Amino acid sequence: MNIEEIKIMGGFNKFGESEKVKELVVKRGEIFGVVGPTGSGKSNLISDIEQLAQGDTPSNRKILVNGNVPDTEMRRDPRKRRIAQLSQNMNFLADMTVEEFLIMHAKSRGMNSEGIVDKVIKLANNLTGEPIEKDYNLTILSGGQSRSLMVADVAVISDSPIVLIDEIENAGIKKHEALELLAGCGKIVMVITHDPVLALMTTRRVVMRNGGMNEIIETTEEEKEVSQRLSEIDSWMLSMREKVRHGEKLNLKDIETPAVSGN
Ligand SMILES: Nc1ncnc2c1ncn2[C@@H]1O[C@H](COP(=O)(O)OP(=O)(O)OP(=O)(O)O)[C@@H](O)[C@H]1O
């Protein structure tokens, strides 16, 4: 079944009041943001989607897939739910090489693994400043390398049409490119973030308050431009981090940022 959209039917906030946003539809290829202060219910919203809640969680929300209540099998079996989750605390635990893992994953999805390893690694290496080699053991990957590989793996191999991302701001990867890659593969991407680079590259964002969906903000063209500029600053910070990591010295010339002034 192709998942074209998910619909979140509003329930109640922490105080038992009806959510201001009664209905929220997110479509394939869309990047949707979730923002709000600590404790406002961001993770809870993502968790309702992950579980395909049907009025059976504290918020009483209901999640429809392509306008319908998903069947029980899809709700009960995590493999059938086809929802991928990424967070900055995730790491690989398996004792195998990157190549072995990717081949195994591709095979388990019934894909022809030829060329897959190189494709995933190439995409992952576009997201991290520290190139991954296919004979690296998964357990020695740095945080940034792990997250890059996870994003590329979800984009190419995993058939999960819904990707839920919980705060990847400090994941040490090119976040802008990572989201673009996932959305470009026709996935529904929902991202919890307070990082303007990510929040402003979404098409819309829901503002959470007291456990409820309070407001939906459409991203303006100007905000998208701001996001683009911030992303350039971000890549530049990442490149300086790499220089420091590799024992290079920085000088004042390194902090001249043509991207900021837009020249
Ligand atoms: N609609 C709701 N009804 C009842 N309880 C809720 C609701 N939304 C959130 N909660 C509860 O409120 C607490 C905080 O919610 P949550 O962890 O989702 O917030 P958060 O915005 O993700 O916070 P943080 O930014 O600190 O991670 C949790 O215990 C959660 O179960």
Ligand as a Chemical Component Dictionary entry (heavy atoms), coordinates in Angstrom:
data_LIG
# 
_chem_comp.id                   LIG 
_chem_comp.type                 NON-POLYMER 
_chem_comp.pdbx_formal_charge   0 
_chem_comp.three_letter_code    LIG 
# 
loop_
_chem_comp_atom.comp_id 
_chem_comp_atom.atom_id 
_chem_comp_atom.alt_atom_id 
_chem_comp_atom.type_symbol 
_chem_comp_atom.charge 
_chem_comp_atom.model_Cartn_x 
_chem_comp_atom.model_Cartn_y 
_chem_comp_atom.model_Cartn_z 
_chem_comp_atom.pdbx_ordinal 
LIG N1  N1  N 0 -2.127 15.568 25.100 1  
LIG C1  C1  C 0 -1.600 15.090 26.232 2  
LIG N2  N2  N 0 -2.370 14.523 27.174 3  
LIG C2  C2  C 0 -1.825 14.033 28.320 4  
LIG N3  N3  N 0 -0.523 14.075 28.625 5  
LIG C3  C3  C 0 0.309  14.625 27.733 6  
LIG C4  C4  C 0 -0.174 15.170 26.484 7  
LIG N4  N4  N 0 0.868  15.662 25.780 8  
LIG C5  C5  C 0 1.965  15.442 26.536 9  
LIG N5  N5  N 0 1.632  14.827 27.712 10 
LIG C6  C6  C 0 2.578  14.450 28.782 11 
LIG O1  O1  O 0 3.337  15.606 29.139 12 
LIG C7  C7  C 0 4.709  15.278 29.364 13 
LIG C8  C8  C 0 5.625  16.111 28.457 14 
LIG O2  O2  O 0 5.353  15.792 27.093 15 
LIG P1  P1  P 0 6.507  15.535 26.011 16 
LIG O3  O3  O 0 7.596  14.716 26.584 17 
LIG O4  O4  O 0 5.840  15.036 24.787 18 
LIG O5  O5  O 0 7.024  17.028 25.800 19 
LIG P2  P2  P 0 8.203  17.553 24.850 20 
LIG O6  O6  O 0 7.698  18.807 24.239 21 
LIG O7  O7  O 0 8.636  16.479 23.936 22 
LIG O8  O8  O 0 9.311  17.880 25.916 23 
LIG P3  P3  P 0 10.930 17.947 25.715 24 
LIG O9  O9  O 0 11.196 19.093 24.777 25 
LIG O10 O10 O 0 11.396 18.212 27.096 26 
LIG O11 O11 O 0 11.352 16.622 25.173 27 
LIG C9  C9  C 0 4.817  13.790 29.128 28 
LIG O12 O12 O 0 4.747  13.130 30.382 29 
LIG C10 C10 C 0 3.617  13.452 28.283 30 
LIG O13 O13 O 0 3.189  12.119 28.466 31 
# 
loop_
_chem_comp_bond.comp_id 
_chem_comp_bond.atom_id_1 
_chem_comp_bond.atom_id_2 
_chem_comp_bond.value_order 
_chem_comp_bond.pdbx_ordinal 
LIG N1  C1  SING 1  
LIG C1  N2  SING 2  
LIG C1  C4  DOUB 3  
LIG N2  C2  DOUB 4  
LIG C2  N3  SING 5  
LIG N3  C3  DOUB 6  
LIG C3  C4  SING 7  
LIG C3  N5  SING 8  
LIG C4  N4  SING 9  
LIG N4  C5  DOUB 10 
LIG C5  N5  SING 11 
LIG N5  C6  SING 12 
LIG C6  O1  SING 13 
LIG C6  C10 SING 14 
LIG O1  C7  SING 15 
LIG C7  C8  SING 16 
LIG C7  C9  SING 17 
LIG C8  O2  SING 18 
LIG O2  P1  SING 19 
LIG P1  O3  DOUB 20 
LIG P1  O4  SING 21 
LIG P1  O5  SING 22 
LIG O5  P2  SING 23 
LIG P2  O6  DOUB 24 
LIG P2  O7  SING 25 
LIG P2  O8  SING 26 
LIG O8  P3  SING 27 
LIG P3  O9  DOUB 28 
LIG P3  O10 SING 29 
LIG P3  O11 SING 30 
LIG C9  O12 SING 31 
LIG C9  C10 SING 32 
LIG C10 O13 SING 33 
# 
